[in-house]
Every structure is written in structure tokens, then in C-alpha cells.
Amino acid sequence: MTWQDLFMIKVIFGDSRNMRELTDESISLVLTSPPYYNAPFGFPDLFPSYSAYLDLLRDVGREVYKSLEKGESRSLRHC
């Protein structure tokens, strides 16, 4: 195995609720920064309700969990 194999970085732009580009347990780290419910920055109708916002976070979390290799890190950044 070469160092290139160990340090491959791939950036995928898409919807984190359905990461079909990834196979289960195939990645080592996920770092995501979801939108705030109460500060949509120019998108006042981004979420129709707080329940819809929580559904989005739950769906993303489910995809992240199944995509990560067992024992690896999960980071949901919400600053």
C-alpha cells in the first residue's frame, strides 16, 4: 500500500441525506456543518417547521453512521 492509498481525499457535493456514492462502512471521517434552524441566512423558508429541521438532521445522521467504518470518528459541527 502506498501513501497515496492511505491519504486519498475525495470531496463529493450532493445531498447528505442520501450518499449513494458511498458504500456502507467505506469512509474514515465525516465533517459536516448543518444549517441553523433559526438563522437561515437569506433562506427564511428553508425549513417549514422545527420538526422538518430535526427530520433533516436525523436523515443526515443515519447516512453518516452507515457510511463510516466501524470505530471511526463522527463530527457534527454546529457553531
N, CA, C and O atoms as a GROMACS GRO file, in nm:
protein
  316
    1MET      N    1   0.085  -0.118   0.000
    1MET     CA    2   0.000   0.000   0.000
    1MET      C    3   0.089   0.125   0.000
    1MET      O    4   0.186   0.132   0.076
    2THR      N    5   0.058   0.221  -0.084
    2THR     CA    6   0.137   0.343  -0.094
    2THR      C    7   0.077   0.452  -0.005
    2THR      O    8  -0.035   0.438   0.044
    3TRP      N    9   0.151   0.560   0.015
    3TRP     CA   10   0.099   0.671   0.096
    3TRP      C   11  -0.020   0.736   0.028
    3TRP      O   12  -0.108   0.790   0.096
    4GLN      N   13  -0.026   0.730  -0.106
    4GLN     CA   14  -0.140   0.786  -0.178
    4GLN      C   15  -0.268   0.709  -0.145
    4GLN      O   16  -0.376   0.768  -0.137
    5ASP      N   17  -0.256   0.578  -0.126
    5ASP     CA   18  -0.371   0.498  -0.087
    5ASP      C   19  -0.419   0.534   0.053
    5ASP      O   20  -0.539   0.534   0.080
    6LEU      N   21  -0.327   0.564   0.141
    6LEU     CA   22  -0.361   0.596   0.280
    6LEU      C   23  -0.423   0.734   0.296
    6LEU      O   24  -0.504   0.755   0.386
    7PHE      N   25  -0.387   0.828   0.208
    7PHE     CA   26  -0.430   0.966   0.225
    7PHE      C   27  -0.516   1.016   0.110
    7PHE      O   28  -0.506   1.132   0.072
    8MET      N   29  -0.599   0.930   0.055
    8MET     CA   30  -0.688   0.973  -0.053
    8MET      C   31  -0.797   1.064   0.004
    8MET      O   32  -0.862   1.031   0.103
    9ILE      N   33  -0.816   1.176  -0.059
    9ILE     CA   34  -0.922   1.269  -0.020
    9ILE      C   35  -1.016   1.284  -0.139
    9ILE      O   36  -0.974   1.310  -0.251
   10LYS      N   37  -1.144   1.267  -0.111
   10LYS     CA   38  -1.244   1.281  -0.216
   10LYS      C   39  -1.353   1.372  -0.163
   10LYS      O   40  -1.409   1.348  -0.056
   11VAL      N   41  -1.383   1.476  -0.235
   11VAL     CA   42  -1.490   1.569  -0.198
   11VAL      C   43  -1.609   1.542  -0.289
   11VAL      O   44  -1.597   1.540  -0.412
   12ILE      N   45  -1.725   1.521  -0.226
   12ILE     CA   46  -1.847   1.495  -0.300
   12ILE      C   47  -1.947   1.605  -0.267
   12ILE      O   48  -1.977   1.628  -0.150
   13PHE      N   49  -1.998   1.671  -0.366
   13PHE     CA   50  -2.102   1.770  -0.347
   13PHE      C   51  -2.236   1.705  -0.376
   13PHE      O   52  -2.256   1.649  -0.484
   14GLY      N   53  -2.326   1.710  -0.281
   14GLY     CA   54  -2.455   1.647  -0.301
   14GLY      C   55  -2.540   1.659  -0.177
   14GLY      O   56  -2.515   1.742  -0.090
   15ASP      N   57  -2.639   1.577  -0.168
   15ASP     CA   58  -2.734   1.577  -0.058
   15ASP      C   59  -2.691   1.472   0.044
   15ASP      O   60  -2.688   1.353   0.012
   16SER      N   61  -2.659   1.514   0.164
   16SER     CA   62  -2.610   1.423   0.268
   16SER      C   63  -2.718   1.331   0.322
   16SER      O   64  -2.688   1.240   0.400
   17ARG      N   65  -2.842   1.352   0.282
   17ARG     CA   66  -2.948   1.261   0.326
   17ARG      C   67  -2.947   1.132   0.247
   17ARG      O   68  -3.008   1.033   0.288
   18ASN      N   69  -2.877   1.133   0.133
   18ASN     CA   70  -2.867   1.012   0.051
   18ASN      C   71  -2.730   1.012  -0.015
   18ASN      O   72  -2.711   1.072  -0.120
   19MET      N   73  -2.636   0.944   0.048
   19MET     CA   74  -2.498   0.941  -0.003
   19MET      C   75  -2.475   0.812  -0.080
   19MET      O   76  -2.393   0.728  -0.041
   20ARG      N   77  -2.547   0.797  -0.190
   20ARG     CA   78  -2.539   0.675  -0.268
   20ARG      C   79  -2.403   0.657  -0.335
   20ARG      O   80  -2.372   0.547  -0.382
   21GLU      N   81  -2.322   0.762  -0.340
   21GLU     CA   82  -2.188   0.750  -0.398
   21GLU      C   83  -2.096   0.665  -0.310
   21GLU      O   84  -1.991   0.620  -0.355
   22LEU      N   85  -2.135   0.644  -0.184
   22LEU     CA   86  -2.050   0.574  -0.088
   22LEU      C   87  -2.108   0.437  -0.055
   22LEU      O   88  -2.230   0.420  -0.045
   23THR      N   89  -2.021   0.341  -0.039
   23THR     CA   90  -2.067   0.212   0.011
   23THR      C   91  -2.066   0.216   0.164
   23THR      O   92  -1.995   0.296   0.223
   24ASP      N   93  -2.144   0.131   0.226
   24ASP     CA   94  -2.150   0.126   0.372
   24ASP      C   95  -2.012   0.098   0.430
   24ASP      O   96  -1.934   0.020   0.375
   25GLU      N   97  -1.983   0.164   0.542
   25GLU     CA   98  -1.858   0.147   0.615
   25GLU      C   99  -1.735   0.168   0.527
   25GLU      O  100  -1.638   0.092   0.536
   26SER      N  101  -1.737   0.270   0.442
   26SER     CA  102  -1.629   0.289   0.345
   26SER      C  103  -1.544   0.414   0.369
   26SER      O  104  -1.446   0.435   0.299
   27ILE      N  105  -1.581   0.497   0.466
   27ILE     CA  106  -1.504   0.619   0.487
   27ILE      C  107  -1.462   0.631   0.634
   27ILE      O  108  -1.521   0.570   0.723
   28SER      N  109  -1.357   0.710   0.657
   28SER     CA  110  -1.298   0.720   0.789
   28SER      C  111  -1.342   0.843   0.868
   28SER      O  112  -1.338   0.841   0.991
   29LEU      N  113  -1.385   0.947   0.802
   29LEU     CA  114  -1.422   1.070   0.873
   29LEU      C  115  -1.530   1.144   0.795
   29LEU      O  116  -1.523   1.156   0.673
   30VAL      N  117  -1.627   1.195   0.867
   30VAL     CA  118  -1.727   1.283   0.809
   30VAL      C  119  -1.728   1.410   0.893
   30VAL      O  120  -1.738   1.404   1.015
   31LEU      N  121  -1.716   1.522   0.828
   31LEU     CA  122  -1.727   1.652   0.894
   31LEU      C  123  -1.834   1.730   0.820
   31LEU      O  124  -1.822   1.753   0.700
   32THR      N  125  -1.936   1.769   0.891
   32THR     CA  126  -2.046   1.840   0.827
   32THR      C  127  -2.086   1.959   0.912
   32THR      O  128  -2.068   1.958   1.034
   33SER      N  129  -2.138   2.060   0.851
   33SER     CA  130  -2.185   2.178   0.921
   33SER      C  131  -2.327   2.207   0.874
   33SER      O  132  -2.348   2.280   0.777
   34PRO      N  133  -2.424   2.150   0.945
   34PRO     CA  134  -2.563   2.170   0.902
   34PRO      C  135  -2.610   2.313   0.923
   34PRO      O  136  -2.552   2.386   1.004
   35PRO      N  137  -2.712   2.355   0.853
   35PRO     CA  138  -2.765   2.490   0.872
   35PRO      C  139  -2.833   2.503   1.008
   35PRO      O  140  -2.881   2.404   1.064
   36TYR      N  141  -2.836   2.623   1.059
   36TYR     CA  142  -2.910   2.651   1.182
   36TYR      C  143  -3.058   2.661   1.150
   36TYR      O  144  -3.096   2.710   1.043
   37TYR      N  145  -3.140   2.617   1.239
   37TYR     CA  146  -3.283   2.630   1.219
   37TYR      C  147  -3.326   2.776   1.227
   37TYR      O  148  -3.406   2.821   1.145
   38ASN      N  149  -3.274   2.849   1.324
   38ASN     CA  150  -3.322   2.985   1.350
   38ASN      C  151  -3.240   3.094   1.281
   38ASN      O  152  -3.265   3.212   1.304
   39ALA      N  153  -3.145   3.058   1.197
   39ALA     CA  154  -3.065   3.158   1.128
   39ALA      C  155  -3.035   3.111   0.986
   39ALA      O  156  -2.920   3.077   0.955
   40PRO      N  157  -3.134   3.108   0.899
   40PRO     CA  158  -3.115   3.050   0.766
   40PRO      C  159  -3.040   3.139   0.666
   40PRO      O  160  -3.027   3.101   0.550
   41PHE      N  161  -2.991   3.255   0.708
   41PHE     CA  162  -2.904   3.338   0.623
   41PHE      C  163  -2.958   3.360   0.482
   41PHE      O  164  -2.899   3.314   0.384
   42GLY      N  165  -3.068   3.428   0.473
   42GLY     CA  166  -3.124   3.462   0.343
   42GLY      C  167  -3.220   3.358   0.287
   42GLY      O  168  -3.271   3.374   0.176
   43PHE      N  169  -3.246   3.252   0.361
   43PHE     CA  170  -3.340   3.150   0.318
   43PHE      C  171  -3.447   3.134   0.426
   43PHE      O  172  -3.450   3.031   0.494
   44PRO      N  173  -3.534   3.232   0.442
   44PRO     CA  174  -3.630   3.230   0.552
   44PRO      C  175  -3.728   3.112   0.548
   44PRO      O  176  -3.784   3.077   0.652
   45ASP      N  177  -3.749   3.052   0.434
   45ASP     CA  178  -3.842   2.940   0.424
   45ASP      C  179  -3.770   2.807   0.403
   45ASP      O  180  -3.825   2.712   0.348
   46LEU      N  181  -3.645   2.800   0.449
   46LEU     CA  182  -3.565   2.680   0.429
   46LEU      C  183  -3.628   2.558   0.495
   46LEU      O  184  -3.626   2.448   0.439
   47PHE      N  185  -3.684   2.577   0.615
   47PHE     CA  186  -3.750   2.468   0.687
   47PHE      C  187  -3.894   2.509   0.718
   47PHE      O  188  -3.916   2.614   0.778
   48PRO      N  189  -3.990   2.429   0.678
   48PRO     CA  190  -4.130   2.465   0.704
   48PRO      C  191  -4.166   2.456   0.852
   48PRO      O  192  -4.262   2.518   0.897
   49SER      N  193  -4.089   2.377   0.929
   49SER     CA  194  -4.117   2.363   1.072
   49SER      C  195  -3.991   2.312   1.142
   49SER      O  196  -3.897   2.265   1.078
   50TYR      N  197  -3.992   2.322   1.273
   50TYR     CA  198  -3.880   2.269   1.351
   50TYR      C  199  -3.873   2.117   1.337
   50TYR      O  200  -3.764   2.059   1.336
   51SER      N  201  -3.987   2.054   1.327
   51SER     CA  202  -3.992   1.909   1.308
   51SER      C  203  -3.923   1.870   1.176
   51SER      O  204  -3.851   1.770   1.172
   52ALA      N  205  -3.945   1.946   1.072
   52ALA     CA  206  -3.881   1.919   0.943
   52ALA      C  207  -3.729   1.935   0.954
   52ALA      O  208  -3.654   1.858   0.894
   53TYR      N  209  -3.686   2.034   1.030
   53TYR     CA  210  -3.542   2.055   1.054
   53TYR      C  211  -3.482   1.934   1.125
   53TYR      O  212  -3.376   1.885   1.086
   54LEU      N  213  -3.549   1.886   1.230
   54LEU     CA  214  -3.500   1.770   1.303
   54LEU      C  215  -3.500   1.644   1.216
   54LEU      O  216  -3.412   1.560   1.229
   55ASP      N  217  -3.598   1.632   1.128
   55ASP     CA  218  -3.601   1.520   1.034
   55ASP      C  219  -3.479   1.521   0.944
   55ASP      O  220  -3.419   1.417   0.918
   56LEU      N  221  -3.442   1.640   0.896
   56LEU     CA  222  -3.323   1.653   0.812
   56LEU      C  223  -3.199   1.609   0.888
   56LEU      O  224  -3.119   1.532   0.835
   57LEU      N  225  -3.182   1.656   1.012
   57LEU     CA  226  -3.065   1.617   1.090
   57LEU      C  227  -3.063   1.466   1.116
   57LEU      O  228  -2.957   1.404   1.112
   58ARG      N  229  -3.177   1.408   1.141
   58ARG     CA  230  -3.187   1.264   1.165
   58ARG      C  231  -3.149   1.186   1.039
   58ARG      O  232  -3.076   1.087   1.046
   59ASP      N  233  -3.197   1.230   0.924
   59ASP     CA  234  -3.165   1.162   0.797
   59ASP      C  235  -3.016   1.170   0.766
   59ASP      O  236  -2.956   1.072   0.723
   60VAL      N  237  -2.957   1.287   0.786
   60VAL     CA  238  -2.813   1.303   0.763
   60VAL      C  239  -2.735   1.215   0.860
   60VAL      O  240  -2.641   1.146   0.819
   61GLY      N  241  -2.772   1.215   0.986
   61GLY     CA  242  -2.705   1.133   1.086
   61GLY      C  243  -2.709   0.985   1.051
   61GLY      O  244  -2.610   0.914   1.070
   62ARG      N  245  -2.821   0.939   1.001
   62ARG     CA  246  -2.836   0.798   0.962
   62ARG      C  247  -2.740   0.763   0.849
   62ARG      O  248  -2.676   0.658   0.853
   63GLU      N  249  -2.730   0.849   0.750
   63GLU     CA  250  -2.639   0.825   0.637
   63GLU      C  251  -2.494   0.828   0.681
   63GLU      O  252  -2.413   0.745   0.639
   64VAL      N  253  -2.461   0.924   0.766
   64VAL     CA  254  -2.323   0.935   0.817
   64VAL      C  255  -2.287   0.808   0.892
   64VAL      O  256  -2.179   0.752   0.871
   65TYR      N  257  -2.374   0.763   0.979
   65TYR     CA  258  -2.347   0.646   1.062
   65TYR      C  259  -2.321   0.521   0.977
   65TYR      O  260  -2.228   0.446   1.005
   66LYS      N  261  -2.402   0.500   0.875
   66LYS     CA  262  -2.385   0.378   0.795
   66LYS      C  263  -2.266   0.386   0.699
   66LYS      O  264  -2.216   0.283   0.655
   67SER      N  265  -2.220   0.508   0.667
   67SER     CA  266  -2.109   0.524   0.574
   67SER      C  267  -1.973   0.510   0.641
   67SER      O  268  -1.874   0.477   0.575
   68LEU      N  269  -1.966   0.536   0.770
   68LEU     CA  270  -1.838   0.533   0.840
   68LEU      C  271  -1.793   0.391   0.873
   68LEU      O  272  -1.873   0.304   0.907
   69GLU      N  273  -1.662   0.372   0.863
   69GLU     CA  274  -1.604   0.246   0.906
   69GLU      C  275  -1.630   0.230   1.055
   69GLU      O  276  -1.636   0.330   1.128
   70LYS      N  277  -1.644   0.109   1.102
   70LYS     CA  278  -1.669   0.085   1.244
   70LYS      C  279  -1.554   0.141   1.327
   70LYS      O  280  -1.437   0.120   1.294
   71GLY      N  281  -1.588   0.210   1.433
   71GLY     CA  282  -1.487   0.265   1.523
   71GLY      C  283  -1.428   0.398   1.480
   71GLY      O  284  -1.337   0.448   1.546
   72GLU      N  285  -1.476   0.456   1.372
   72GLU     CA  286  -1.420   0.582   1.324
   72GLU      C  287  -1.495   0.703   1.380
   72GLU      O  288  -1.595   0.688   1.449
   73SER      N  289  -1.446   0.821   1.350
   73SER     CA  290  -1.496   0.945   1.408
   73SER      C  291  -1.616   1.000   1.333
   73SER      O  292  -1.627   0.988   1.211
   74ARG      N  293  -1.704   1.060   1.411
   74ARG     CA  294  -1.816   1.134   1.356
   74ARG      C  295  -1.808   1.274   1.414
   74ARG      O  296  -1.786   1.289   1.534
   75SER      N  297  -1.826   1.374   1.333
   75SER     CA  298  -1.822   1.510   1.383
   75SER      C  299  -1.936   1.589   1.320
   75SER      O  300  -1.939   1.609   1.198
   76LEU      N  301  -2.028   1.633   1.403
   76LEU     CA  302  -2.137   1.717   1.356
   76LEU      C  303  -2.110   1.855   1.412
   76LEU      O  304  -2.134   1.881   1.530
   77ARG      N  305  -2.060   1.943   1.330
   77ARG     CA  306  -2.019   2.076   1.375
   77ARG      C  307  -2.139   2.168   1.370
   77ARG      O  308  -2.206   2.181   1.268
   78HIS      N  309  -2.165   2.231   1.480
   78HIS     CA  310  -2.278   2.324   1.486
   78HIS      C  311  -2.235   2.442   1.572
   78HIS      O  312  -2.263   2.446   1.692
   79CYS      N  313  -2.167   2.537   1.511
   79CYS     CA  314  -2.114   2.653   1.585
   79CYS      C  315  -2.206   2.774   1.572
   79CYS      O  316  -2.177   2.879   1.628
   0.00000   0.00000   0.00000
